[in-house]
Amino acid sequence: MFIDEVIIHVKAGDGGNGCLAFRREKFVPRGGPSGGDGGRGGDVTLVASQHYNTLLHLRFNPEHKAERGRHGEGSNRRGREGESVDVAVPVGTVVYDWGTGEVLHDFTEPGDRFVVARGGRGGKGNARFATSTHQAPTEHEDGSPGEEHKLRLELKLLADVGLVGFPNAGKSTLISRISAAKPKIADYPFTTLEPHLGVVTADDGNHRTFVVADIPGLIEGAHTGHGLGIQFLRHVERTRLLAHLVDVSEATGRDPMHDFEVVMAELASFSDDLAHKPMMVVATKIDAAQDPERVESLERLARERGFPFYKISSVTGEGLPALKRAMADAVLVPATEINVGPTSD
C-alpha cells in the first residue's frame, strides 16, 4: 500500500525534577545540601532513510514519545537522561506543523536528521542553590516539560523526470519499456493508482542514468476532485522536467490538442510553478495513429508553445532511444542550462 501523507504526534521526554536532600554522615563534617539535578528528557528526531519509500509504517504507529529524565538523588547524584527516539521517514518527506501549516523541514538527503521535539531541561537540586550566606537551601526545581507537536508528513518522490497525461496515455507502458519498473498495464482508465519510479539508462555509451516518476492520469476537473484528483501531482513537483504524454491514436475518440490543453489547465490549477516547469511533449501510440493530421496538429501546438516534441511507440520501440537521450540531456545538466526550446526527432 502506498501512503504519502500521515498525521503523527510526537512528545519529547520531560526533564527530571531536582532533588532536595542534605548529607548527614559520620566523619563527614561538611555535609550540607546534596540534592542532585534532574536528568534531561529525550528528544524525538526524524531521520531520512532509504529503507522506506512510503509512510505506511507511520499510518498505524502515529504516537512517538521519548523517555523522561530521571529525578535527581541525594549525594549529589544527577538523574539519568531520558532515551531519545529516532523515527525513520523516506527521503523526500516534508514535515509540516499540523496547526499552522508551516514547513518545518524537508528531507532531501539520506541520513538527514531533524530534531522535531526537544527534551525538557532537568531541574536543579538544592545543592545548586548553596552559597556562603545561604548554606542550607531548601529550594529545588522541577524539570521542564518536553516539546509536544502534532505534525503532518507529506511524501514527495524524488525523480528527475515526471510523466503526466490523460489516463491510458501510455505512461505506464513507457516507464516499463525504458526502465525495470513493472507498473500495472491494462486497457482501461486509471490503471495506475499510485506513483511508480523507474531508473532509466540513456543508452548513449556514457552510462548516464536518471529517475522517472509515473503518476496516475489526470482528467478534466481533476483539481475539483474528479477522477483521482490532483493529489499525486506533489510527486512531480521536485522533478526538473515534465514529459507530457498525449495519445494520438484514434482509439480514444478525443482530440489530442484538447487533451493537451486539459492537462495543462489541471497543472496550472495545482501550481503555477508546475505549469511553468520545463516540459517536452511526447506523442504516444503512433503505431496506431491512422490520421497523420492528429500528430501534425499536436506538433504544431507544441512548437507554438516552445516545447520539444517527440513521437514514440512503446509497443514497437520507435522513438524511445531518442526520447531517453533527450531526457538525459535535459536533466543531467545544471537547471539553468536546460533547453526547453522546440525540438523534433
KOLDO-528346 format. One record per residue (C-alpha): residue number from 0; z, x, y. Coordinates in Angstrom, 2 decimals. Layout:
N
+-----+---------+---------+---------+
! num !      zz !      xx !      yy !
+-----+---------+---------+---------+
! NUM !       Z !       X !       Y !
...
+-----+---------+---------+---------+
This chain:
345
+-----+---------+---------+---------+
! num !      zz !      xx !      yy !
+-----+---------+---------+---------+
!   0 !    0.00 !    0.00 !    0.00 !
!   1 !   -0.98 !    1.37 !    3.41 !
!   2 !    1.73 !    0.77 !    6.03 !
!   3 !    1.05 !    2.13 !    9.52 !
!   4 !    3.82 !    0.50 !   11.57 !
!   5 !    7.56 !    0.12 !   10.89 !
!   6 !   10.79 !   -0.58 !   12.76 !
!   7 !   13.74 !    1.67 !   11.88 !
!   8 !   17.34 !    2.02 !   13.05 !
!   9 !   18.90 !    5.47 !   13.47 !
!  10 !   22.58 !    6.26 !   14.09 !
!  11 !   23.90 !    9.76 !   14.65 !
!  12 !   27.40 !   10.64 !   13.50 !
!  13 !   30.38 !   10.08 !   15.78 !
!  14 !   32.43 !   13.08 !   16.80 !
!  15 !   35.79 !   13.60 !   15.11 !
!  16 !   38.99 !   13.00 !   17.06 !
!  17 !   41.10 !   15.84 !   18.35 !
!  18 !   44.49 !   16.31 !   16.69 !
!  19 !   47.97 !   16.02 !   18.23 !
!  20 !   50.25 !   18.46 !   16.40 !
!  21 !   52.98 !   21.01 !   17.02 !
!  22 !   53.67 !   24.01 !   14.87 !
!  23 !   57.24 !   24.20 !   13.55 !
!  24 !   57.61 !   27.01 !   11.05 !
!  25 !   60.31 !   29.52 !   10.19 !
!  26 !   59.65 !   33.00 !   11.55 !
!  27 !   57.04 !   31.62 !   13.98 !
!  28 !   58.92 !   31.72 !   17.27 !
!  29 !   55.85 !   30.91 !   19.30 !
!  30 !   54.75 !   27.73 !   17.56 !
!  31 !   53.86 !   25.15 !   20.14 !
!  32 !   50.84 !   22.84 !   20.23 !
!  33 !   48.48 !   23.36 !   17.30 !
!  34 !   46.17 !   20.35 !   17.23 !
!  35 !   42.59 !   21.36 !   16.37 !
!  36 !   39.35 !   19.94 !   17.79 !
!  37 !   37.33 !   17.29 !   16.02 !
!  38 !   34.01 !   18.21 !   14.42 !
!  39 !   30.66 !   17.30 !   15.92 !
!  40 !   28.74 !   14.37 !   14.43 !
!  41 !   25.49 !   14.97 !   12.54 !
!  42 !   22.04 !   14.48 !   14.10 !
!  43 !   19.16 !   12.32 !   12.90 !
!  44 !   15.92 !   14.32 !   13.01 !
!  45 !   12.36 !   13.15 !   12.34 !
!  46 !   10.20 !   15.76 !   10.61 !
!  47 !    6.41 !   15.69 !   10.26 !
!  48 !    5.46 !   16.13 !    6.61 !
!  49 !    2.11 !   16.50 !    4.85 !
!  50 !    3.58 !   14.90 !    1.73 !
!  51 !    3.27 !   11.42 !    3.25 !
!  52 !    0.16 !    9.63 !    4.51 !
!  53 !    1.73 !    6.22 !    5.13 !
!  54 !    5.01 !    4.79 !    6.45 !
!  55 !    5.62 !    2.79 !    3.27 !
!  56 !    8.72 !    4.82 !    2.34 !
!  57 !   10.38 !    3.67 !    5.59 !
!  58 !    9.43 !    0.00 !    5.27 !
!  59 !   12.10 !   -0.56 !    2.60 !
!  60 !   14.55 !    2.04 !    3.91 !
!  61 !   14.91 !    1.30 !    7.63 !
!  62 !   18.53 !    2.45 !    8.14 !
!  63 !   19.24 !    6.15 !    8.68 !
!  64 !   22.76 !    7.30 !    9.51 !
!  65 !   24.18 !   10.79 !    9.85 !
!  66 !   27.72 !   11.69 !    8.83 !
!  67 !   30.54 !   11.55 !   11.35 !
!  68 !   32.53 !   14.68 !   12.18 !
!  69 !   35.91 !   15.20 !   10.57 !
!  70 !   39.04 !   14.87 !   12.69 !
!  71 !   40.89 !   17.96 !   13.81 !
!  72 !   44.03 !   19.02 !   11.95 !
!  73 !   47.23 !   20.92 !   12.61 !
!  74 !   47.48 !   24.71 !   12.63 !
!  75 !   44.50 !   24.74 !   14.99 !
!  76 !   42.10 !   23.70 !   12.24 !
!  77 !   38.85 !   22.36 !   13.60 !
!  78 !   37.28 !   19.38 !   11.89 !
!  79 !   34.13 !   19.94 !    9.83 !
!  80 !   30.83 !   18.99 !   11.45 !
!  81 !   29.03 !   15.96 !   10.04 !
!  82 !   25.96 !   16.40 !    7.85 !
!  83 !   22.70 !   15.83 !    9.70 !
!  84 !   19.89 !   13.70 !    8.28 !
!  85 !   16.18 !   14.62 !    8.19 !
!  86 !   13.69 !   11.72 !    7.97 !
!  87 !   10.17 !   12.65 !    6.87 !
!  88 !    7.22 !   10.96 !    8.61 !
!  89 !    3.47 !   11.53 !    8.20 !
!  90 !    1.63 !   13.82 !   10.58 !
!  91 !    0.11 !   11.58 !   13.25 !
!  92 !    3.18 !    9.38 !   13.70 !
!  93 !    4.04 !    8.24 !   17.23 !
!  94 !    7.67 !    7.34 !   17.98 !
!  95 !    8.37 !    4.51 !   20.46 !
!  96 !   11.63 !    3.17 !   21.81 !
!  97 !   11.71 !   -0.38 !   20.46 !
!  98 !   13.31 !   -1.83 !   23.58 !
!  99 !   11.34 !   -0.15 !   26.36 !
! 100 !    8.12 !    0.82 !   24.59 !
! 101 !    8.48 !    4.39 !   25.87 !
! 102 !    6.75 !    7.08 !   23.82 !
! 103 !    9.47 !    9.45 !   22.66 !
! 104 !    7.44 !   11.86 !   20.54 !
! 105 !    4.02 !   12.37 !   18.98 !
! 106 !    3.84 !   14.30 !   15.70 !
! 107 !    0.54 !   16.22 !   15.56 !
! 108 !    1.52 !   19.31 !   13.55 !
! 109 !    3.12 !   19.66 !   10.09 !
! 110 !    6.74 !   20.80 !   10.30 !
! 111 !    7.21 !   19.46 !   13.84 !
! 112 !   10.83 !   18.35 !   14.34 !
! 113 !   12.28 !   15.90 !   16.84 !
! 114 !   16.00 !   15.12 !   17.16 !
! 115 !   15.85 !   11.39 !   17.78 !
! 116 !   19.62 !   10.75 !   17.77 !
! 117 !   22.18 !   13.43 !   18.65 !
! 118 !   25.63 !   13.50 !   17.11 !
! 119 !   28.70 !   12.85 !   19.19 !
! 120 !   30.86 !   15.68 !   20.52 !
! 121 !   34.17 !   16.29 !   18.80 !
! 122 !   37.32 !   15.52 !   20.77 !
! 123 !   39.70 !   18.26 !   21.94 !
! 124 !   43.03 !   18.78 !   20.19 !
! 125 !   46.23 !   19.11 !   22.18 !
! 126 !   46.19 !   22.90 !   21.76 !
! 127 !   43.26 !   22.98 !   24.20 !
! 128 !   45.43 !   21.47 !   26.95 !
! 129 !   48.24 !   24.05 !   26.82 !
! 130 !   48.81 !   26.09 !   29.99 !
! 131 !   51.53 !   28.35 !   31.29 !
! 132 !   53.11 !   25.45 !   33.11 !
! 133 !   52.31 !   22.76 !   30.53 !
! 134 !   53.41 !   24.26 !   27.26 !
! 135 !   53.91 !   21.12 !   25.18 !
! 136 !   50.89 !   18.91 !   25.91 !
! 137 !   50.54 !   15.60 !   24.14 !
! 138 !   47.05 !   14.95 !   25.44 !
! 139 !   44.17 !   14.88 !   22.97 !
! 140 !   40.67 !   13.40 !   23.00 !
! 141 !   38.81 !   11.02 !   20.77 !
! 142 !   35.37 !   12.07 !   19.62 !
! 143 !   32.39 !   10.65 !   21.50 !
! 144 !   30.07 !    8.24 !   19.66 !
! 145 !   26.74 !    9.43 !   18.29 !
! 146 !   23.49 !    8.13 !   19.73 !
! 147 !   22.04 !    4.97 !   18.24 !
! 148 !   18.45 !    3.77 !   18.62 !
! 149 !   16.03 !    1.18 !   17.34 !
! 150 !   12.60 !    2.75 !   17.01 !
! 151 !    9.05 !    1.64 !   16.33 !
! 152 !    6.99 !    4.15 !   14.38 !
! 153 !    3.21 !    3.89 !   14.55 !
! 154 !    0.89 !    5.99 !   12.41 !
! 155 !   -2.42 !    7.15 !   13.87 !
! 156 !   -4.52 !    9.03 !   11.35 !
! 157 !   -5.74 !   12.47 !   12.38 !
! 158 !   -9.51 !   12.70 !   11.98 !
! 159 !  -12.44 !   14.34 !   13.77 !
! 160 !  -14.99 !   11.51 !   13.38 !
! 161 !  -14.29 !    7.77 !   13.26 !
! 162 !  -16.70 !    5.30 !   11.65 !
! 163 !  -16.91 !    1.93 !   13.41 !
! 164 !  -19.18 !   -1.05 !   13.00 !
! 165 !  -19.54 !   -4.56 !   11.59 !
! 166 !  -18.24 !   -5.37 !    8.11 !
! 167 !  -20.76 !   -4.25 !    5.47 !
! 168 !  -22.49 !   -1.90 !    7.92 !
! 169 !  -22.30 !    0.83 !    5.27 !
! 170 !  -19.22 !    2.74 !    6.45 !
! 171 !  -17.52 !    2.93 !    3.05 !
! 172 !  -20.75 !    3.84 !    1.28 !
! 173 !  -21.42 !    6.59 !    3.81 !
! 174 !  -17.97 !    8.19 !    3.51 !
! 175 !  -18.24 !    8.03 !   -0.28 !
! 176 !  -21.58 !    9.89 !   -0.16 !
! 177 !  -20.61 !   12.63 !    2.29 !
! 178 !  -17.04 !   13.25 !    1.06 !
! 179 !  -14.86 !   12.91 !   -2.02 !
! 180 !  -13.25 !    9.71 !   -0.70 !
! 181 !  -13.62 !    6.72 !   -3.03 !
! 182 !  -13.12 !    3.54 !   -1.00 !
! 183 !  -13.86 !    0.14 !   -2.47 !
! 184 !  -17.52 !   -0.79 !   -2.06 !
! 185 !  -18.87 !   -4.33 !   -2.55 !
! 186 !  -21.48 !   -6.67 !   -1.11 !
! 187 !  -19.08 !   -8.96 !    0.75 !
! 188 !  -17.43 !   -8.62 !    4.18 !
! 189 !  -14.05 !   -6.90 !    4.69 !
! 190 !  -14.23 !   -4.90 !    1.50 !
! 191 !  -12.27 !   -2.22 !    3.35 !
! 192 !   -8.75 !   -3.46 !    4.04 !
! 193 !   -7.14 !   -0.18 !    5.07 !
! 194 !   -8.33 !    3.10 !    6.62 !
! 195 !   -9.66 !    5.92 !    4.45 !
! 196 !  -10.02 !    9.63 !    5.19 !
! 197 !  -12.62 !   12.00 !    3.78 !
! 198 !  -13.22 !   15.73 !    4.21 !
! 199 !  -16.89 !   16.50 !    4.84 !
! 200 !  -18.71 !   19.82 !    4.47 !
! 201 !  -21.63 !   20.31 !    6.83 !
! 202 !  -23.84 !   21.98 !    4.16 !
! 203 !  -25.28 !   24.39 !    6.72 !
! 204 !  -24.25 !   27.61 !    5.00 !
! 205 !  -21.27 !   28.18 !    7.31 !
! 206 !  -18.78 !   26.20 !    5.17 !
! 207 !  -17.79 !   24.09 !    8.16 !
! 208 !  -15.60 !   21.10 !    7.32 !
! 209 !  -14.29 !   18.14 !    9.29 !
! 210 !  -12.40 !   14.90 !    8.60 !
! 211 !  -13.97 !   11.44 !    8.81 !
! 212 !  -12.00 !    8.18 !    9.07 !
! 213 !  -13.38 !    4.87 !    7.80 !
! 214 !  -11.63 !    1.79 !    9.21 !
! 215 !  -12.08 !   -1.93 !    8.43 !
! 216 !  -15.04 !   -3.57 !   10.13 !
! 217 !  -15.00 !   -5.39 !   13.47 !
! 218 !  -16.43 !   -8.81 !   14.24 !
! 219 !  -16.85 !  -10.77 !   17.44 !
! 220 !  -13.46 !  -11.89 !   18.71 !
! 221 !  -11.58 !   -9.17 !   16.81 !
! 222 !   -9.48 !   -8.45 !   19.91 !
! 223 !   -8.13 !  -12.02 !   19.69 !
! 224 !   -7.27 !  -11.64 !   16.01 !
! 225 !  -10.49 !  -12.77 !   14.31 !
! 226 !  -11.22 !  -11.09 !   11.01 !
! 227 !   -8.82 !   -8.19 !   10.56 !
! 228 !   -8.47 !   -7.91 !   14.33 !
! 229 !   -8.34 !   -4.53 !   16.01 !
! 230 !   -5.04 !   -3.38 !   14.54 !
! 231 !   -6.72 !   -0.42 !   12.79 !
! 232 !   -8.50 !    0.92 !   15.86 !
! 233 !   -5.46 !    3.07 !   16.61 !
! 234 !   -6.64 !    5.28 !   13.75 !
! 235 !   -9.75 !    6.37 !   15.64 !
! 236 !   -8.02 !    6.88 !   19.00 !
! 237 !   -7.43 !   10.55 !   18.19 !
! 238 !  -10.96 !   11.27 !   16.97 !
! 239 !  -13.30 !   13.44 !   19.01 !
! 240 !  -16.40 !   11.47 !   18.06 !
! 241 !  -17.25 !    7.89 !   17.05 !
! 242 !  -20.11 !    7.18 !   14.68 !
! 243 !  -21.24 !    3.62 !   15.40 !
! 244 !  -22.94 !    2.32 !   12.25 !
! 245 !  -25.41 !   -0.55 !   12.64 !
! 246 !  -27.07 !   -2.31 !    9.69 !
! 247 !  -30.82 !   -2.58 !   10.43 !
! 248 !  -31.78 !   -4.36 !    7.20 !
! 249 !  -32.85 !   -7.99 !    7.24 !
! 250 !  -30.13 !   -8.99 !    4.76 !
! 251 !  -27.57 !   -9.71 !    7.48 !
! 252 !  -29.74 !  -12.19 !    9.35 !
! 253 !  -28.32 !  -10.76 !   12.60 !
! 254 !  -29.90 !   -8.78 !   15.41 !
! 255 !  -28.87 !   -5.08 !   15.24 !
! 256 !  -28.70 !   -4.88 !   19.03 !
! 257 !  -26.36 !   -7.88 !   19.12 !
! 258 !  -24.14 !   -6.22 !   16.51 !
! 259 !  -24.07 !   -3.05 !   18.61 !
! 260 !  -23.06 !   -4.89 !   21.78 !
! 261 !  -20.35 !   -6.91 !   19.98 !
! 262 !  -18.66 !   -3.81 !   18.59 !
! 263 !  -18.90 !   -2.03 !   21.95 !
! 264 !  -17.21 !   -5.02 !   23.59 !
! 265 !  -14.41 !   -5.00 !   21.00 !
! 266 !  -13.84 !   -1.26 !   21.54 !
! 267 !  -13.58 !   -1.86 !   25.29 !
! 268 !  -11.13 !   -4.72 !   24.72 !
! 269 !   -8.86 !   -2.38 !   22.78 !
! 270 !   -9.00 !    0.64 !   25.09 !
! 271 !  -11.18 !    1.94 !   27.91 !
! 272 !  -10.69 !    5.46 !   26.57 !
! 273 !  -12.01 !    4.39 !   23.18 !
! 274 !  -15.05 !    2.70 !   24.71 !
! 275 !  -15.92 !    5.90 !   26.62 !
! 276 !  -15.30 !    8.29 !   23.73 !
! 277 !  -18.30 !   10.46 !   22.68 !
! 278 !  -20.43 !    8.41 !   20.30 !
! 279 !  -23.52 !    8.57 !   18.13 !
! 280 !  -25.44 !    5.54 !   16.90 !
! 281 !  -26.40 !    5.50 !   13.23 !
! 282 !  -28.94 !    3.02 !   11.85 !
! 283 !  -27.95 !    2.37 !    8.23 !
! 284 !  -29.76 !    0.91 !    5.20 !
! 285 !  -33.19 !    1.97 !    6.49 !
! 286 !  -34.41 !    1.90 !    2.89 !
! 287 !  -34.08 !   -1.91 !    3.07 !
! 288 !  -35.44 !   -2.31 !    6.61 !
! 289 !  -38.80 !   -4.10 !    6.34 !
! 290 !  -39.31 !   -4.60 !   10.09 !
! 291 !  -39.71 !   -1.27 !   11.97 !
! 292 !  -39.09 !   -3.08 !   15.27 !
! 293 !  -35.42 !   -3.61 !   14.33 !
! 294 !  -34.94 !    0.15 !   14.07 !
! 295 !  -37.04 !    0.98 !   17.12 !
! 296 !  -35.27 !   -1.55 !   19.36 !
! 297 !  -31.89 !   -0.13 !   18.37 !
! 298 !  -33.12 !    3.41 !   19.05 !
! 299 !  -34.35 !    2.42 !   22.50 !
! 300 !  -30.98 !    0.85 !   23.28 !
! 301 !  -29.15 !    3.99 !   22.13 !
! 302 !  -31.38 !    6.19 !   24.30 !
! 303 !  -30.77 !    3.96 !   27.32 !
! 304 !  -27.02 !    4.36 !   26.80 !
! 305 !  -27.38 !    8.14 !   26.33 !
! 306 !  -26.20 !    8.17 !   22.70 !
! 307 !  -27.64 !   10.39 !   19.95 !
! 308 !  -29.49 !    8.29 !   17.37 !
! 309 !  -29.81 !    8.86 !   13.62 !
! 310 !  -31.40 !    6.92 !   10.77 !
! 311 !  -29.87 !    7.12 !    7.31 !
! 312 !  -29.84 !    5.57 !    3.89 !
! 313 !  -26.66 !    6.20 !    1.93 !
! 314 !  -28.42 !    4.95 !   -1.21 !
! 315 !  -31.36 !    7.37 !   -1.14 !
! 316 !  -29.61 !   10.11 !    0.85 !
! 317 !  -32.24 !   10.06 !    3.59 !
! 318 !  -30.93 !   11.48 !    6.87 !
! 319 !  -27.47 !   12.40 !    5.52 !
! 320 !  -27.79 !   16.22 !    5.80 !
! 321 !  -28.93 !   15.97 !    9.44 !
! 322 !  -26.15 !   13.50 !   10.22 !
! 323 !  -23.47 !   15.76 !    8.74 !
! 324 !  -24.76 !   18.76 !   10.71 !
! 325 !  -24.80 !   16.72 !   13.92 !
! 326 !  -21.23 !   15.55 !   13.36 !
! 327 !  -20.08 !   19.10 !   12.68 !
! 328 !  -21.85 !   20.39 !   15.81 !
! 329 !  -20.12 !   17.72 !   17.90 !
! 330 !  -16.55 !   18.09 !   16.67 !
! 331 !  -16.27 !   21.78 !   15.79 !
! 332 !  -16.71 !   22.99 !   19.38 !
! 333 !  -14.45 !   22.60 !   22.44 !
! 334 !  -14.33 !   19.00 !   23.64 !
! 335 !  -15.95 !   19.94 !   26.97 !
! 336 !  -19.00 !   21.16 !   25.09 !
! 337 !  -19.59 !   18.01 !   23.01 !
! 338 !  -23.17 !   16.90 !   23.56 !
! 339 !  -23.46 !   13.15 !   23.89 !
! 340 !  -27.00 !   13.12 !   25.24 !
! 341 !  -29.83 !   11.29 !   23.49 !
! 342 !  -30.95 !   12.94 !   20.27 !
! 343 !  -33.12 !   11.74 !   17.43 !
! 344 !  -33.70 !   13.01 !   13.94 !
+-----+---------+---------+---------+
